[in-house]
Structure formats: C-alpha cells, structure tokens
Amino acid sequence: MGGVTFVLAGDFRQTLPVITKGTRACLKSSALWQSIETLNLRTNMRAHLSDNDDNNFSQKLLKLGDGKLPSPVAISPQVLLDNELGQIVQSLETLVDTVYPEIQNLTERNFNWLCSRAIVSPRNESVNEINKIIMEKVPGEFKSYKSIDTVCNIEDTVHYPQEFLNSLNPSGLPSQELQLK
C-alpha cells in the first residue's frame, strides 16, 4: 500500500475468530492481518473526564459486553439490567419521547441539544420506523428525494429491473425514497 496509514476502529472482541483453512470472513483472517500494527487506547476518556457515576456506567457496560452480568437463571441468555444501564420503555413512541422530549419545538432548541441525543439500532427496519415516528413529530412539510434509477450502459436495463433496484435497502445507504423536513 506504499506506507498508507489506515485507522480501523472498533471492538475486536466482536471480530470473528480466525479459523485455520476457513473462508476469509473477517479482517483478522485476512493475509493483511500480519502486516497490521495494532495500537491500543488505554484510557477510556469518557470515564476519565467525567464523574464517578459515569465510570460506574462504563464498568457495567464493559461487564455486559464481556457477558459477566448476573442472569436471573443459572443457564440463561438473559441478563439482569439495573436502572443505571438504561431505562425500559414499552414502545418506540415512548422511546422517542424519552430521548427527544418536546421535539415538536425543535426549531426553538439549541443545535447542541439535538447533537447530544441518539437512538441506535442494529436493523434498518427499526431505524426506518424510528425515523418515521420522529419525522412525524417535527414540524414542517416533507420533501421527497428519489434515487437515480438509471444505469450507465443501456444494455444493462434488462439485468436490473427498476422494481428490484428500488427494493434494495443496503446498510449505510438511504432507501430509494428519502423523506426529509
């Protein structure tokens, strides 16, 4: 690569293990892995710069990730979460109202108020549903933007029908129709 530096971030505890003679399903099983110099961050800056309660939160979150939190039954995939790790809500509507209280007054709020909040979800369907709930609460009219549904080579139009392209929802890309306010 000619000395190009790449920064790969993430929790490598969640990286798939290297399987001898297995398929190359992850970075750690790649032939490039031997050439990678691994640098580790040693200080959790969020815990370091905040009060002791936040450090307790960080420690409990690490225990959760390591599978060391107690479970209600000896052999169970469930864990017991206390109120310090999070708040249990009964619906997505309640979740949105808890994270973004009075979002209908968004135009009157400081920009940093919105930047300090987030709802994270691992599935695109959940993200789309949460975004729909939030967008309905924000004042204003929707503007729709559709993706470009043409191909570079006109002969490829028979290989990729428009309905098929519009049905795709790959991770990290917006859907075929993006609605904004």
Residue pairs with C-beta under 8 A, 6 or more apart in sequence:
8 27
8 36
11 65
12 28
13 65
13 66
15 26
15 27
15 28
16 25
16 26
16 28
16 29
17 28
18 26
18 28
18 29
18 33
19 29
22 29
23 29
24 30
27 33
44 58
46 54
46 58
47 54
47 55
47 58
47 59
53 84
56 84
57 84
57 85
60 69
60 82
60 84
60 85
61 85
63 69
64 79
64 81
64 85
69 79
69 80
69 81
70 79
70 80
71 77
71 78
71 79
71 80
72 78
72 80
81 88
87 98
89 95
89 98
92 129
92 130
92 133
93 133
95 119
95 130
96 103
96 119
96 130
96 133
96 134
96 137
99 117
99 118
99 119
100 114
100 117
100 134
100 137
103 134
103 137
103 138
104 137
104 138
104 139
106 114
106 138
106 139
107 139
119 130
121 127
121 130
124 169
124 171
128 175
135 142
135 179
135 181
138 181
139 181
140 181
141 181
142 179
142 180
142 181
143 179
143 180
143 181
144 177
144 178
144 179
145 177
145 178
145 179
145 180
146 176
146 177
146 178
147 165
147 166
147 174
147 176
147 177
147 178
149 162
149 165
149 166
149 176
151 157
151 160
165 176
166 176
167 176
168 176
169 175
169 176
